Amino acid sequence: MISRPNEKCAVCGSTPKKRSLHRDHDHAWKKTKITIRKSAFADRYVASGVYNGEMIVALGIDRKNARIGINKLLLEASQRGVLCFNCNTGIRKFFDKPERLRAAADYLERFHGKTDKA
């Protein structure tokens, strides 16, 4: 989470009063194929992967540190913007799928102003 004065949610445009804004990221980074190998030039390990057409590379003193490093870089590369708690939760509940969000918006528009009278 981040907290900057006057920063607004990228979806609803609100400035949260009680909670900080959240960094929104594409969860697809977790599916990036990562290769870890021993460096030929130093006593280090190199972790690499391609995310959104960009090669991401991290060095580590061992395999574990190389993996931690590349995961941090991939997470950073996958950031989309900052969202308030409600918008971040809403997007997560729709599994980051625009077609689900559009279907929900269409549903709400179809029934806008109508109430059930049983």
Order of alpha helices (4+ residues) and beta strands (2+ residues): beta-beta-beta-beta-alpha-beta-alpha-alpha
